Amino acid sequence: MIMEDFHHALKFKYELCIGCSHCTGICPTGAIHVQKGKPNLNPNRCIDCGKCYSVCPVSAIYIEQDDFNTIYNYAYPILLVPSIFSAQFQERISNRAILSSFYHLGFKQVFEVERSVSVLKERMTEIMKDEATEKPVISTFCPAVVRLIQVKFPSLVDNLCLIKPPLDVTALYIKKSLVDQGIKEEDIGIFYVAPCAAKIAAIKSPVGEYKSKVDGVINMNYLYNKVLRVIKQGEYKLIDDEHDFHSLGKESLLWALTGGEVNLLKHGRNLAIDEIHNVSEFLDKLEDEDLDAIDFLELRACDESCAGGILCAGNRFLIAERQRKRAQSSHLHAHSDELEKEKKYLLEHIKVGEVQPRSMDKLDNNISVAMRKMKKSFEINAHLPQVDCRICGYQTCKELANAIVNNEGELQQCIFIQRILEHTDKMTNAEAIKITKSIWGEAKIDKDVIKSLKIE
């Protein structure tokens, strides 16, 4: 079966890049290597976790979003916003002011994403009670984690809980309820406020589904600044009706924070793990069967989960604290409104299709060829220094070995191999410099640098 390419929300501004390789070192899947002084992305490995975006010192990595003005292409634009959005603002800015600014910007209605958590809780409970369910069940809430499992831990794809996240369930409810009210489907535009790159990528190329119900994406930091400007200018009209906004119970409000899912499951051994490298390390152990029986895994790519999303405009710990305070003061329980009336319909459409593995270590489509390449890669790696210095342009010695067997790299890229070859008169200094320039570019091997530093 031919796999469709992943959509990627992370993009490079090569004209700003200084070739520091911070992005190469931080990537949890080794998706980036340096070539000619610039990052080279392997699109089948990238999971849009955004780690590279966070460590880039010159803002040479950005995250795409749809043109905000496209909301005016719809007669009935709807804003679908994560509940943590308002937790970014200081307490002096009221929820009523935030909602009013949304309407001022042109949205007809505003819904918080986690409105459908009660429906998800019911379905998750059914899945966990089913004795035929393969354990541990792994949450599919975080799309970066789903992609991580696809490319790095393909043996675990059967453990993924194949149900829609709150974003998709709420969008499904919105579209159906508005159509039932007599609004034409083509007039409805659902716009999601994304706290991270992975959720943008998941909307543009959803895993297990053909097309998302969301029509457009707005980056959270962009909308935060837009709302803050509207509030400071004071030109908006205060709105009284907060029926669809800020009407969530405690369980729904805590969903997007670490522990939000496991707190809904009252039985079994259920663990919550956040930050993509922690997740990857844990899945390594799980794949090696180095762990006792676990029933459910809540895995999130960001530290503090969605409160730590790379598009959040604020400190993740303060955002999480404000969100927990809001949850503590909430006296609402599971919704008994129109969404509950649509529960049967939502449960009937809550399942997603099969998730396919996409192993990043696949060396060839032909199994026998792949096995030979794997053996050769292992032999090459055994002779490399194992210091993972990244001077070769790759994240690890193992990655360089894989590149060599795929004719994408050369053994001489390793600086230690270069020194050995020079020492045995099998490589000249000029040849070594030429290889280094091919990796890091001309600028980093500029003789004038030595002159300016007055080094003899």
Secondary structure by P-SEA (a helix, b strand, c coil): ccccbbbbcccccccccccccccccccccccbbbcccbbbbcccccccccccccccccccbbbbbccccccccccbbbbbccccccccccccccaaaaaaaaaaacccbbbbcccaaaaaaaaaaaaaacccccccbbbcccaaaaaaaacccccccccccccccaaaaaaaaaaaaaaaaccccccbbbbbbcccaaaaaaaacccccccccccccccaaaaaaaaaaaaaaccbbbbcccccccccccccccccccccccccccccbbbbbccaaaaaaaaaaaaacccccccccccccccccccccccccccaaaaaaaaaaaaaaccccccccccccaaaaaaaaccccbbbbbccccccccaaaaaaaaaaaaaaaaacccccccccccccaaaaaaaaaaccccccccaaaaaaaaaaccccaaaaaaaaaaacccccccaaaaaaaccc
